[in-house]
Amino acid sequence: MASHVHLASDLHLGVPNLRDSHLRERRFVQWMRDAARGEGFAAGMAATEIHLLGDLFDFWFEYHKAVPKGGTRLLGAIAELVDGGLPVHYHVGNHDLWTFGYLEEELGVTVHRDPIVRTFDGLTCMLGHGDGLGAGDQGYKAIKRVFQSRACQKAFSWLHPNLGIGLAHAWSAKSRQQSEGPWTSPEQEHLVQYCEHQLETADVFVFGHRHLPIDHTLSDGASRYLNAGDWIKHHTSVAISDGEARLIHHD
């Protein structure tokens, strides 16, 4: 059976306000359902897998007995698809790295914290969120190591959520702005340079994080780097179907 894999990234639920967040959430849920059913943009490509490439929430932290409010439609739709037998993979991003088991236990998704390599109908693909890969951006990498430490996570859990989540959203806004810069050149793109050093690993590299829909042919003339863009401005996704990968714009 042919593979039909649908991927999307960077929904950032919670910004800029509740109304806009709900509108984007409904549209994203419809994308998932169309992909699962093989309807609309996915006609003839009913999903065999869905990969969510991270940062679906602008901030996420799993307290021992609670999770942040919001995202009800999204979480319910994911659980519905998984319960129906469709594998859903969640690739942790830099805005939702503080997930500690809730998504696996409550929704049944498979969570990935590092890029994975999979082969679909002969096409070898590397999939992930994309933050912190490649050379450079040492400041972010240092901050990420702090955030990944158990001590930092424990200290944050002691803050009252009204304070902690408020502070986290302020940091998230700054981090998101850094990811949304314009394309300048392949030499200035950390993910392009990372892919160039991984050419023997995969035929196609699919990431998020960058908030730009990108389809870039790498230096060997055959391998490609695709970025799934985002669902704040661009409303794009990637489909890997019948051994080919393509970027889809949902206007």
C-alpha positions, 0 to 999 in steps of 0.5 A: 500500500502506498504511503500518504504522509501529511505534515504541518507545523507551528500553529502557536495556539494562544496568540495573538488573541483568543478569537484568532487562535480559535479561528486558526485552530478550527482551520487546522483541525479541518486540515487534519480531518481532510488529510485523514479522510482523503478529502479536499486537498488530500483527495486520493491521498488519505493519510497513512500517517500524520506528523505534527512538527512541533510548536502547535502551542505557543507555550506548553507545560505539563504540571503534575495535575494540570495542563494549560487551558486551550487547544480543546478542539485540537487535542480532541481531534488528535485523539479521535484520529488516533482512536480511529487507528491513524498513527499521529506523530508529535515532534516536540518544538521549542515552544512545547518541549515541556511535555512529560507524557500527557500527549502519549498517555491521553492522546496516544500519539508517538512523541519524538524529541529529535529528528527521525529518518523514515523511508516512504515508498523508496523516499528517505526522509528526515523529519523534525521540528528543526530548532537548534540544528546545525552550526551557529545560534549558540545562545539559543542552544545554551538556553535550550539546555537550561530549559531541558534541565530537570532543575529548571523544570522543577523550579518553573513548576513551583511558580503559580501558573498565573505567573509562570504561564504569563512569563512564558508567553512573554518569552515565547513572543520573543522566541517566535519573532527570532524564528520569523525572520525573512529568507536571505540566502542558503548560507545564512539559513541554519537548517539549509546548512544542517541539511547540506551536512546530512546529504548521505542521510536522506533524500528529503528533509522536512522541518518546521520552526522557520515559519516560512514555506520553503522548497529548496534544492540542495547542492547535490542537485537532487536532495531537497529541504522543505519547510512546512511553514506555519499556520499563523500567516502562511497556512501550509503543509507538506505531503509525502505521497507515492514517493514524492514530497511537495509543499501545499498552500491552503489558501 
